[in-house]
Amino acid sequence: MKNIYLFVLLTILKVSLIFDGYCAKLAMVDYADQWTKVDALRQTLDKFKVEYDDYTKRIEKGELKFIPENKLFFIGSMTTNNAALHQGLDKNAGVIQKFVKNGGIVIEPTQADQNEANVDWLPDSLVCVRSDPDRAVFKIKKPNHSWFKAPNVLNEKSFQGWGHQGWPTVWEVIATQKGFDIIMESQGETAIMEAEYGKGKFVMMALAPDKYHIVGNDDNTKKQAGRFMENLLEAFMFSLPVEVSCKLTTKWASLK
């Protein structure tokens, strides 16, 4: 009889651990690229105490499978500097597109144009081509967008003066696009854009807020990039209904 009770207890514990592991709604892939040498998305999420499913190793092997709890897929800046990760994302274009079509959000910040000029995993109706120019000049076209409103109020001044080594705020501008709404532009080209697809959304950026938050040149860069990261997470994660079994531990999500 004792053995039966022990078996039942261990089974309940195992199931509990499985469900706890699946509470994370954010899926991610990240890489310490040759220029910044940091896995900044991973470090930023850890710093913010955000739970996540790290699919980096799976994608390196060419595999990607989202669980139902994943609502946001965040691709770290410069992740495609790893050829295996670049190929793994392209190989799973259908998986990524289905994820968004069913209501998921994909965010891809800056990628080096020599690694990923054309984003091949996007659906045919959308085009994103990155190019080499890096610029300190930009304009927010939609200042009332939720990304600039909560939990931090951000404006153009909030993004001015960002830098890592010699790279400014806009790093690897998006030179060609189709099907996207432009949120921030830089001298006639695109810095931030978004597109609805099915029930979800693709968000592409020529900014690297994760990298700049961790290894920015100065305290202002790190602070403002971190505030923008908080706003992105607020917009796409913490504004969603939270299941009772999943407790968000970030300092601003706890106020929800």
C-alpha angles and dihedrals in degrees: 000000000000090000090054092051090048091050092050091047093050091047092052090048092050093050090047092053091049093052092045089054091052094053091089108100097185119085119192149176123199143172138189098237127206094257105047097020092208135107087225100171091055091046092047094051091047090049091051090045092237116159115229146169109239109211096172097112092045093050091049086060092048095256130123128166123162122210120224091255092061109101100158129042110196118192110200119237113271092008090137089065080088104076093206091054091046091052092043092056092048091047090055097047090124092052092050093047092049090049091056095040088057093052106282127135124226121196121189117177125187120339125179111258091225088059102036114006096152115036099227098183093067118101118262091257092064130061129191120173120176125208138190106258115112117196142187090198119088143139130216106228096187107038092168093060114126090244089070098042113054141083085344126033106228132183136169091285088060090064099041119111097016113155148161113193102313097339118105133207096291108054118183100356121225101247100179131029140161130192098013133116110231115231099172127017135192119206094325095319131091131271101166129012141161138198133191115230119181106315094335142055144240118217119192126184142185088205128088105209093161093054094041092049091058104032106016117147095248144012093264092056092048093046098047094042088052091051090052090050089053090052092050091051091046092051097047105026119019097041088064122092111273121223115233091240093056118073117193111215104192118118094243098036090058088068092061 
